[in-house]
Structures are given as structure tokens and as C-alpha cells.
Amino acid sequence: MKRFLAAVLVFSLVVPFLAVGLPDSAFAAYTPPALKVAFVRSTATQAWVDSYHRGYGVLYKEDALYNYLVRAGWDVTSISDADLENIDTLRQYDVVVLMWVFAMSPNAANTVVRYVGEGGGVVVPYASPRVAPGVGGSETGDHWVRIMNYEGWEWGPLSEVYQTMFIDDVGALKYVARPTWGDPIVTGASSILQSRGLDASDMSLWRNQNPGSWIEYVRPLTGNVNAVKFMSLSQLTAPNVSNNYNMSNGPGAVRSNYLKGRSAYFYFSPTDFIINQDGSGNQTLPTGVRQSDIAGAYIESAIVWAAGTGGRPGALIRDGKTYATINVSSSGIYANHYIANTGNVTVTGTLYFRVWDPSGRLVKQAVRYKIGREPGSTYRYSQSYTTSRLASGRYRVEFEYATTYPKYERRYVEFANVYRSQGTGIPTSRDYVKTTGPFVVDPRITRSAGINRYSTSLAIADAAGGYPRAGGYVVIAGGDGPDALAASSIAGSYDAPLILTDATTLSAATDLWLQAPARGFQKAIIVGGRGAVSDAVQARLEEIFGAADVTRIAGDDRYSTAAAVAVALKERLGSAYDGGMIVTNGSALVDAAGASAIAYGRRWPILYVGRDEIPTSTADAMAQLTSGVRSPSAWIAGGTGVVGDGVSADIASRGVTVQRAAGTDRYDTGARFADLATASGSTWSLLGIASGVNLADALCLGSYVGRTDGVILLTNGQSLPTPSATRIRAHKSEIVTVTVGGGFGAVADDACAAILNLLP
């Protein structure tokens, strides 16, 4: 089973069900696995086709496949279009069946993508999203591209899950779909047929009665091995379209891996065979097996496969560069404007051409919408600016390509400075470093992010998982840094998530999160004084857990609060405490940002000092920590500029073995801290990446990474600093998963792309 109850979403176009075929006793001979299946009944799609007078009985067809699965013994539940926008609803299922759900909102599409990325499965027996209802008529609206020929047609987030580029859907025509023998879905369908006493020697599906049926022309994406054809499709008649289409052994059904999840997509409608079993469409094979039984077995086997786990898909790279060559005469600027898709998924976007005259005035702007390119392709557009005579001086000519779809925008901007009558073949800068760069999705890299530091802490805690945990503790700290860093060790001692809160109010999201029964929280520990976590927040926690089950660890300032945490930790662990501690400057926390994982995993307290002195509260805590411990040790985070040699000597004089992690900057110090940790028991298997500029995400990330003895490296937000890159390169064979704490503003996709370039 997956870490949540997976749901296989089956998206399909289906036809009315007639109760013919195998008797119930034969169905009962095969027992489906214990999977929870959700089936979307798409009233939005029916409304859309009705508005365009298409005449499709969408709901009728959906009900047919739903009834088939119920009759076959599957645990299937009907859900609505609106449910697709709720990730928690989708997480309840192993398999969700969608039939002809091609009128899907952008939010629903992105939610389904997230669901599959987390480990869900989708099965599409035909026709995935085409339009977002209500916005399909505007070029600039938020919708799938609908007519792009061989460019970016019908592109959307789900096309990346399927790993397939849509070309067209055509019909009505006759066709045959043949299996790829040895494929797991085909093998599974064969086993289902045989368990029902049916011959599985010929599993082809023939649609050779009039008027035929619609099919989809597609092309699996190149540059990765994610998409695998498990059925081929050959048309038997030409479609009624102007294009001269001809498909022979093309993709009939494709399965793919996407991050942690799976999808299976049929590019013909297998449900047609289930419902059309009258005299003209019986289609019984020479083996005596009805087409309806074969088609049903394929769908059932696809559900089983999509609900499974295993296999590592390759990275997806969304990249649509732009550049140009320019010809300049005395009266005009003429350009060949190129779009080059150097990634491995289809991109669609908006093309801009701008010209500024020597005075800096914008004299030309041309915009073209819905410009899409398939992977590996380049296309040229002609652009121009003409006048009676160009002025003397420098013109700036700019070319931009902005790939679009909600949350997917990337900008590529190129320019050249030109002069009147300069000549031909003038290139643009070709300096892609100045753009926002490619968007890369890889199963080895996961991201936990929210709209702010508070919701990000919830996302990180969810990613860490393991709920309900023994004791049911949660640790709450203020979101400004010092107390949260100090709280890492006490959170680790209780195996508790570390959650950040606003000083004055517990957010509604946090309130609901804490009360979720599945997480099993029973007690809360507040770290920090009332200026960091107010009485109002404590009162709300007491309402949730009861006053007796909410405690506070606090001092008069950050130094004494950290000291109080250390003392509480020693009291909790008793003889299990090994004497380790982390020391850093209380006014320069950045050097210890990566130490949060070590503090959590090893249950080592973090103590704050000044550059040249140890505060009394810290010294007292040190005395209690070392009392009765055979070999106390301290790791100092930062160089002598933040923790002086005098402080180091003072610590050593207390019988403590001192080691220092110090680099040329915060990124180097963080990397050296990781070196210390991995040389003494930590591993590179789970690597955390967080911003070294905004520390809140790094502090919470330690409660995830430290739980499995991983380490954290820091980024400057936009790129990967050399010390971090050096460690990743050196230990790339040991890294299994990279987890990013924080949103795109904290750790940009460019930094993630740099990490991927270093991994094998």
C-alpha cells in the first residue's frame, strides 16, 4: 500500500451499459484486490458538451463503466467534479475512475497532478481534460490550448503525468487495438480473463462495425523512459477530417510513472466494447470470448497496476528558449524569432516582440498567444518594425517567450542593440542565464511548501509522516527563529513535529491540522516566552488539548530559553543523553541553520553564546548537561568571528571535547557541519535543501531530515552555492532523496535544476 490510501483516477469516455456478457458467477471467479476506487461522475463535462450540442451521453457512459466495476466486485465510490479540487478527498482512495472528464477546472487538474505525484494512480480509458469550463473561448484565458496542430495542442498539467503529447482526436473510424505481450497490464488482464474461465490467447479489440468510433492521435514524449506503450492502435478506415491521418501500430494505450505515482491511458474507448454488444457490435472473437470481457479486463488490470508502486521515472524538463537573428535596414527592423523546446515535455506560451527607439520610447510591441512546441522542436516566427526612416542611435530589440499555465510560468528574454542600416544576421545575446531557466520535476526531489512559514511548517511535518506517533506530542514555537532552532532537540526527544506559529494567533489552518484525528496529537509543548507565543495562542492550544496537556518551556530571552530547553531535555532523556551539544552565536543563527537536523536526530541541545562570552544561563545549562556524563562534546557552528577562541577554550575547560565547523560564509559553514555529522553517523541518503537567507524553513526541515539521520545544505535561494554543490557532487551516489523546505521564492527551481545536474 502507498503511504496514503491511494486513488486511481480513471478518466474515460464510456458508452451505455447493457447487462449482458458473463454471468455473475463468472465475475466472482476473480476477486479484485482490496483497493478503494473513486469514480468521477462529471456533470461539468456533460454540461459542456450539451452547451456545444455535441450529443454525447457522458453521464450515461460513465454510469456504464461504474456499473461494470460494481458488478465485477470492486470497492468503488462515486465522487463529483468538485472533489477533484480537494487533495484530502483524493488521498482517501487507491483508484479513482474518471470517464470523459475533459471539462476539468485548472485547480482540479493541478490537484490531480499533486495527487499522482504523492503516490496516487490515474487510469484514463479515453479523453482527458480539454477545456476549463467558462474560460475556453479566450486566447488569453486560463485554458488548455485547443488547436495547435503538431505544436502544443491540448497541453495542460496532466499531459506531463501521462508523458504524452496530444496531436489530435479523429473519427469516426474503424480500428483494432492489439496488446503488447509481456507488459504487466496485459499480463494482468490475461490472468483476470483466465480466472473467469475465458481464453486469453487473442486479446485484440476490434471496432469494425459502423459508424466506428473516435480515437486520439498521440506521441509519447521523448528524452525519458517514463511512457511505455502497452497496446498498439491501427486504424482500419480513414477519418472524416481534412488532414491525411494514418495510424499503424501507434500508441493505443500508454502507462507511465510520474514522481511517486502512476497513470494508464487508453487512446481509444474500451468502454465502447462493454456497452455496445448488440447484434451489429457483438464482436465475439474466434476464441469465443466477447470483446466486452476483454475490454473490462484491461480496465481492471490498469487499475491494479496504477495503484502499485515501484520504478523510478526520469526527470521532466519544461524548457522553451527563445532567440532571434535580426536584419536592419534604413527603414526597418526585421527579425527571425525562434522558439526552441530543449526540454522533454510540451510547452505552450505567449510570444512577445518589443522595440525601443534611441530615446527609450517603446515603439513596437507584438504579442502572439498559444504558441506551443513539442520536445526537441524549433519554430520560426517573422517579426518586424518599420517606419519611414530609423533614427540615428541605438534601438533595443527584445524577444520574450513566457510559458503559461497556472503555477507553471517561466520567462525567457533575449535582446540585441542595433543601429540603422547595420546589416543582416545580427544575433541576440543568447544568454539564457538571465532568464528564469527550466522547470525540472524529478522523483528524487520533493518540495514541502506553503503560502508562508507557518503553512510550510505544516507541509514539512506532513512530509515527515509517521502519524500517529508514540506519545502524541507536537512542539510549537514562534516563527522568528531563535526559539524554533532551540526547540529542535526537545522535539526530537518526543519524536514530535515542530510547528511554527504567529505570536498572537494560531492560524485556522494550524488549528485544523492539530485536530486531525489521523495525526493523533494529544499534548503540546510551547517553546518560547509570551512575546514569541502569546497567552492567546496557549489558551487556544489548551482548548484543543486540555490545560494539563499544554506546557511551556521559556526563559527571559533567547539565551535563557535555549538553556531551559537544554535542561528539560536532559531531565527527559536521563541516562540516555550522550552529552552532545551544539553551540552557536545567539545573534548569528544562520551558521547553525543546518544544525537543526542534528539537534533533532541526536537529541542534542542548541545553546547560544556571544562572540566573547558565555551568558550565565548558558553556562548553568552546560554544567547540568555535563554532570554525570562521561564524555561530553560540543560542536561549534561558525568561525572565530562569531564564536571566539576564548569561548571555545572556556567550553573545553569544562571537560567538553570541542569541534568547530567554520567556513568562509554561511553556506560553507553549513556544508562543513554536514561533513562533521556524516563522519559520525549521519547519512547523505536524505538530503535537505533550504534557504540560507530566510531561516524559518530550514529550522522546521530539521525535524523531517533529522528523523532519519539526514543532513541539510543551504542555498542562496536562486542558485546552488559552491560548497553545497561540492558536497552533492562528492556524495551523489549516496543520495536517495532530496527534500526542499520552502516555496519557489525561498528555493528557486533553478537551484533544484542545479542539484539534478549533479545527481547520477
N, C-alpha and C positions, 0 to 999 in steps of 0.2 A: 504493500500500500504506500501511497505517497504520504508526505508529511501532513497533508490535509486530505479530507475526503475529496478526491479528485472528481472532476466532472468532465465527461467527454461531451463536448458540444457538437451535436450532429446537425450540420447545416444542409438542407436539401430541398429540392423541388420534387414533390411527390404527386401521385395521382390517386383517384378514389379507390378505396379498398373493397374488394368483393370477397366475401367469406368462402373462398374456395381453396383448393390445394390440399396440403397434408391434414390428416385428422389430428385432433388434439393429442391423441396418444403418441403419435409420431413426434410431435413437437416436444412432448415430455421426455422423450428419449435423450434429449440433450439438455443438461441443466446449466443455465448461464452462470458465470461466476458472480460472486456477491459484490456487485458494483451498483452504486446509486447513479441512475441515469436521469438527467433532466432533459426535457423535450420542449423546445420553444414553440409556442403557438403564436405565430406572428400576425396579429391583426394589423400592424403597421404596414406590412408588405401587402396584405390583401387590400387595404385602403389605397395604397399607392397604385397598384395595378388597376383597381376599379376607377381611379381618377383619370387614368390614361386609356380606359376602355380596352384593356388588353384581353379580358375574358378568361384569365387564369383562375381556376378554383384553388387558390393557395391553401386556404384552411381545409378544404376537402382533401387535398393531397396530404397535408400534414397529418390530418386525423387518420388517414390510411396507414401511414408508417407507424404512427403512435400505436394504433390498434394492433398492428402486426407484432410490435415488440412486446406489448402486453400479453398477447396470445402466446408468444414464444417463451414467456416466463420471466421477462426482465423486470427488475425493480425500477420502474420509470415513472417520473413525476412531470406534469405539465407546468411550465413556467411561462412568464409573459415577456414581451419586449422590454418592459421597464426593468425586469430582473437582470437583464444583461448589463445594466449600468451599476449593479451592486456587487462588488467583488466578494463580499461576505456571503451573498446568496450563492454565487458560483462555487465558492470553496466547499460548499456542503456536498457536492456531487463528485462522483467518479466520471460520469459521462453525461453530457448534455446534447440532446439531438435537436438541431435546427434544420428545418426544411424550407428552402426558398426564402430564407430570411435575408433578402438582399436590400430591404429598406431598413437599414440599421443606422442609428444615430452615431455621430463621431465619438461621443462619450462611451457608448456601448462598445464600439469597435476597439477603442483603446483599453477598455476594461477587460474585454475578452483576450486581447494580446497580453495584458498583465497576468491574467489567469493562466494562460498557457505557459508563459514564462516562469511562473511559480511552480509548474508541475502538472497543470490540468491538460486534458486532451480535447481535441475537437475532431469531429467526423463530419464531413460535408458531402452528402450524397448528391450534390449539384447546387450551383448558383449561390455564391457567397455575396456579401454586400455590394451593391451597385451605387446606391444613392443614399443621401441623408435626407429624410422627408422634410419638405418645406424650403430647402435651400438648393435644390438640384438645378434650378434654372439660371443661376447667375455664374458668369465666369469667375468672378471674384469671391463667390460664396464658398462656404466650407463644405465641400462635397468631393466625391470621387470624380476623377476625370472620366468622361464617358465615351468620347470618340477620339482616340489618339492613333488609330491605325496600328503601326508597329512600334509606336513610341512608348508612351506611358499609360496605355489605356486601362481604365478602371483600377488605378493604383490606390492603395489605402494601407493602413497598418496591417490588416490581416493578410495581405499578399506576402508580407515578409514572414509571417508564420507559416504560410503554405509553401514558401520558397518557389513560387511560380509566377511567371509573367503572363497576364491575360492578353490575348490577341483579339479574339472576337468570339461571340456566340452566334451560331448559324443554325438554320433549319428551315422547314422540317426536312429531314433526310433519313435514309435507312443506313444502318451501321452495324458493325459487330465489335464487341469488346472481348478481348481474349486475355487470359491470365498470364502472369509471369511465374512460371512454375518454380517452386522453391522459395518464393517470397513468404515471409511469416504470415501475412494476411491471407494469401491464397492457401497456404498450408492449413491455417486455422479454419477457413471456410470449408475446405475439403474434409477436415475432421468433423465439423458440425454436420455436413451432409451425411457422412458415413455413420455417425452416431444415430442419425434418424433413419438409417436403413436405405439410403439413397446412393446411387452410383456417382462417384466424383471423378470419373475418368475424362469427362468432357465438361468443362465449366465455362465455356464461352456463352456470351449473352448476345442474341441476335434480335435486332429491331428491324425486321424486314417486311412488316405489314404497312400499308398506307394509313395515315399520311406520313409516317415516320415521326421523328422527334428531334428536338433541339439538342445540340451538343456545344461544348466550349472548346475553342482552339486555344491552347496554352503552350508555354515553353518553360520547362524547369530552369531556374536561374543557374548561370554558370559561375565558376570561380569558387564553388564549395561543393561538398558531397552530402548536403542535407536532404535533398529531394531525390527520392527513389521511386521509379515507376513500377507499380505492381500489377497494372493492367494496361494493355495497348488498345488503341482505338483506330479502326479503319472505316471510312465511310463507304457506303455501297451505292449512293446516289449523290449527285451534285446538289449543293444547297441553292435555294432561290435567292441568291444575292448577286450583285454585280461583280464582286471580286471572284477571281478564279481560284477558289479554295480547293484543296485536295489533300486529305489526310490519310496516310497509310502507316499503320503501326506507330501512330503518335501517342502522346500521353493520354491514356484513358482514365487512370487513377494513380495518384501520387501520394506517398506518405513522406513525412518529414519530421525532423527534430527541431525544436525551437527552444533555446535555453533549457529549462528543466522539463518542458512538456513536449507533446506530440500532436500531429494532425494527420488526418487521412481525408483525401478529397477525391470524389468521383466527378469526372468531367462529362458524364452522361447521367441520366436519371435512373438509377437502379430501381427506384420505387415504381416507375412506369411498368416494370415487369411484374411487380407484386400486384398491381391493381388491374392491369389490362389482360385478363385471362378469359376473354370471351371467345367466340368461335374463330374470329379472324386473328386474334393475338395470342392464342394458346401457346404457341412456340415450344411444344414439347420436343425435346431432343431425341435422337435415335436411341439414346440410352434409357429413355423413358422418364427422365427427370424434367419436371416443369421448370421453366425459366424463373417463375416466381420463387421457387425454393432455392435456386442458386443465387438469385439476387439478394434474397433475405439473408442467406448465409454469409455473403460478402459483407453486408452491413453489420451483422452481428460480430463477425471476426474483426472488422475495422474498429468497432467499439472496444473490443478486448485489447487490441494492440495499442490503441491510443491511450488507454488507461494505464498502460505499463510504464516502466522506467528503464533507463539504461541507454547507453550510446551517447557520445559527445558530439553535438553538432559543431560545425565550424562557425567562424565569426561572420556576421553580416556587416557590410560596409556600405553606408549610404553616402555617396560622393558624386557631386555633379559640378565639376570645374568649368570655368568659362575663361576664354581668352579671345584675342582678335588680332587681325592684321589690318592696317589702315592705309588707304591711299588718299593723299591730299593734293588737290589742285588749287588753282587760284580762287575758285568759286565754291568749293565744296569739300566735305569730308565724307569719305565712303569707306565702309568697314565690312569685312567678313567676320561675323560674330559667331564663335564656335561654342557648343556645349559638348563636353566630353564626360561620359559616365565612366569613371575609373573604379567604381565600386562593384559590388556583386548583387545589388538589388536595384529595381527600377526607381528612378527619381522623377518627380514632376514638380514644376515650379513656375516662377514668374521671371521673365527676362526684361532687363532694363538697359536702355541706351541713353546716355546723357552727354551733353556738350556744354562747356562753359567758355565764354569768349574771353579775350585778354583782360577785360575789366572785371572778371569774376562773375558775370551775369549768366544764369542758366538760360541758354538759348534753344535747347532742344532736349526733350525727354520723350522717348517712345517706350511703351510698355506692351508686352505680349504675355497673355495668360496661358495656363495649361500647357506649358512646354515640357514635355517628358522625354526621357531617353532610357532605353534598355541598357543593361550592363554591357560594357565593352564597346558601346557605340559612340559615334561623334556626328553631330549635325551642324550645318552652317546656315546662318540667317544673314540676310543683307540689311545693313543699316546705313543711313545717310543723313547728312545735314548740308543743305545747300542755301546759298544766298547769292546776291549779285556779285559780291567780291568779299572774300575773307579779309578781316582786318589784319594789320601787322601786329605781331606779338604772339604770345603763346596761348593756344587753345588746350584745354584739358578735356580729354575724351575718356569716358568711363563706361565700363561694361559690368553688369551685375547679374548674377543668377541666384535667386533665393528659392531653395527647395521648400515646399509647403506641405502642410497638413498639421492638425493640432499637435503641438509639442515637438514637431519634427523639424522646425525651420533651421536651415543652415544658409549662411550668406557667403558668396564668393564674389569678390570685387577685383577687377583688373582695370588699369588705366594706362594712358600714354599722353605725353605732352607733344603737341605737333604745331607746325607753323605753315603759313600759306605757301602753297607750291612746293612743299617739302619733298614730294615724290611718292613712291609706292612701296608696299611691303613693310610698313613700319609696325613693329610688334608691340604688344602691350608688355607690361612688366613681367608677367609670368611668375609672380611672386606669391605663391599660394600661402606662404607662412602668415601673411597679413589677413587671411580670411579666417572664418571660424572653423574651418577644417572639416574632415569627415566625421560622420557619426558612426560609431562602431558598437555593435552588440555582440557579445561573446558569452557563452555559458560559464566561462571561468571567472567572469567579473559580474558581481551583483552590486546593486546600489540600494541603500536604505535612506530614504529621504522623505521629508515632509515640507510643509509650507514655511516652517520656522524651526528654531532649535528645539522647541517643545515637542512638536509633532515628529520631528526627526528622531528624538529620543525614543518615542513610541515605536517608530518604524524599526529602529535598531533592536529594540527589545523584542519585537515580533520576529525579526530575522534570527535572533539567538535561539528562540523557541524553547522547547523542553518543558512546557507547561502541562499540567500544574507541577510546580517544583516543591520539593520537601520543605515543610515549614510555612510555605505560602507568603514569604516576605517580599516587599517591594521597598526600595530606598528612594527617597525624594530629596532633591537638592535644588537650590536656586540656580538659575540659568546663566549667571555671570562668570562662573569659572572656578574660583578657589575652593569653595566647599564641595563642588561636584568632583573635582580632582581628588580631594582628600577622601571623599566618600567611596572611591573605587574599592578600597581594601575591605571596608565593612560590608559592602555589597557582595564582594566575593566570598566573604566568610559565611554569608547566608545563601549563597548561590541565587542572589536576587538581582532583578534588572535595576538599572539606575535610570531614573526618570527625572527630567528637568521640569521645573515649574516657574511660572511668573511669580514674582514676590508677593503680589497681592491677591491673585485669583487663580484657582485651579480651573484650567480651561475645560469647556464642555467635552472636548474630545478625550482629554485625560481622565475626566470624571467617568465617562462611559467605559473607557479602556480598563480602568482599575476594577470596574464592577463586572466585567465579563466572566461568567461562571467557568468558562473553559480554562481561564488562566489561574483560577483558584487562589487569588490573593486573600489573605486573612489578616495580615499585620503590616504596618507601615513604619519605617524609620525615617525621620526627618533629620537631615544633616545641615546645620547652619542656624544662625540666630534669627530673630524675628524680622530683622531687616532684610534677610535673604528669603525666608519663607515665613509669611505673616501668620498671626494668630487666626486670621480668617481662613487661610489655607488649611491650617491644622484643624480648625473646627470642622471644616468640610470632610477631611480625612477621618475625623472621629465619628462623624455621622455615617460614613461608609463602613468603617471597620469596628467602631466602638472605642470609647475613650481609653480603655485599658489596653488596647492593642495598637496604639499610636504612641511612639516615643520620639524624643528629640535629643540629638547629640549636638552640643553647641558650646562655643566659648565667646569671649568678648570681641574677638577679631579673627581673621583667617588663621593666624598662627595658633591661637589657643583652641580654635575649632578643630584644626588638624591634629593638635595634641590630644584633644578629648577623644577624637575618633581612634587614635592610636591606643590610648589607654583602654577604651571599650573593646577594641579588637583583641588586645592581649587578654583581657578578662574573659572574652568569649572563647578564644582558642585554648587558653591554658597551656598545658604541656605540648600541645600540637603546634604552637607557634615556634618557628625555626630561627627567630632572631633577625630576619632580614628587614631592612627598611630602605626607603628612598628619600633622599634629601635634595631639596631644590630651593632656589630663592623665591620667597613668597611674593615678590614683586615682579618676577620674571618667569611666569608659569610655562611659557612656551617651550622651554628646554625640557620640561617633564611631560609634555602633552602625550608623547608616545608611551610614557611610563604607566599610563592608566591600565593598559593590558597586563603588565607585570604585577601591578598592585592588586588587581582583581584576581588573576590566576594564582598567584603565590601567597595571597593574603598578607602582603607587605604594606605597612602603613606608609603614607607620604607625609613627611614633616617639612615645615617651612622655616627657613633661616634668612638672615640678612647676609649681605656680602661679607661683612667682617664680624658678625656676632651671631650668637645663638640665643634667641629670646628665652626668657625664664620658663615659659610654658613648654617650649620645645625641649629644653634641657631636662625638665622634670619628666616629660614623657619618655625621653631617651633613657633616663635612669630606670624607669619602670619597665621599659621594653627589654633592657639588657639584664635586668635582675633575674637570676636563676637560669639564664640562657648560656649554654656552653660556648658557642662560637657566634656571637652577634656580628652582623655585617651591614654595611651601608653602601649604597650606590648613589653617588652624587651626580645629578643631572645638570650639566653646564660647566663652563670653564671657570678659571680663576677670576674672570671679570664679574661673575655673578655669585659664585661661592668661593671666597678667597682661601688661600692656603692655610691661613690661621684657623678658619672654621674647620677645614679638613683635619688639621692637626688636633684641634680640640676634640673632635669626634673620635679620632684614633686613640687619644689619651684615655678614653673611657673603655678601652678594651675592645673597640669595634674595628674590624677589618674594613678598610675603606678602598673602594674602587671608583674611578671617575669616568664618566662618558662626556667628553668635551670635543666639540668640533669648531669649525670656522664660523658656522651660523646654526640656526635652529634646525635646519634640515640635516646638516652633517651631524649635529649632536643627537638628533633622533635616530639616525642610522647607526651611530656608534652605540647607542643604548640598545638597539636591536641586536647588534653584534654581541654585547655583553649577555643579553638574555639567551640567545641561541647557543652561546658557548656553554651555557649552564642549565640546559634542559628545555628551553622553549624551542619551537619549530617554525619553519617557514611554510608549513602546509596551509595554514590560513593566514593570509597577509591582509592587514587592514590598511586602508589608504584614507587619509583625512587631511583637511586644510591645516596648514601651519599658520594661517593668518587669523581665521576665526576658530577658536579652540573648542567651542562647546561640542561640536560633533565628534571631535577626537576623544574627548573625555567620556562620552557615552559609548563610543565604539569600543573602548577598552573592556566594557562589560560583556561584549559579544566575543571579541577576539581572544580576550584573556580566558574565557571559559574553556577554550580548547588549547591553551598554551601557545597561542599565536603571537605575532608581533605587529607593530604599527609603524609605517613610514609616512612622512609628511610630504605634501605637495604645496606649491605656492598658489594653487587654485587653478591656474591656467596651463601649467606645464609640469613636467616631472624634473625636479632638481637633480643635479648630477649625483649627489650622494645616494639618493633614493634609487635612481636608475642603476647605479653601480651595484647595489645590493641585489636588485631584482635580476640583473644580468648574471651575477655570480651564483645565485641560488634558484635560477629559473626551473631547473629540473625537480626541485623540491616543492615548488609552489603548486598547490592543487586548486585553491580558490582565492580570489582577490575580492574583498568586500569593501566597498566605498561607503563612507559615512558622510551624508550631506547631499544636497541637491546640486544641480549643474552650476549654480552660482558659487558654490563652495569648492567643488572639484569638477572642472570642465571635462567635456568629452574628449578634448584634445589630450588631456593628461591620461585618460583611460586608453586612448589610442596609442600613446607612447608606451604604456605598460604592455599592451598586446604585442607591439612590435618587438618587445624583449622576451616574450614568452615563446617556448618552442611550439 
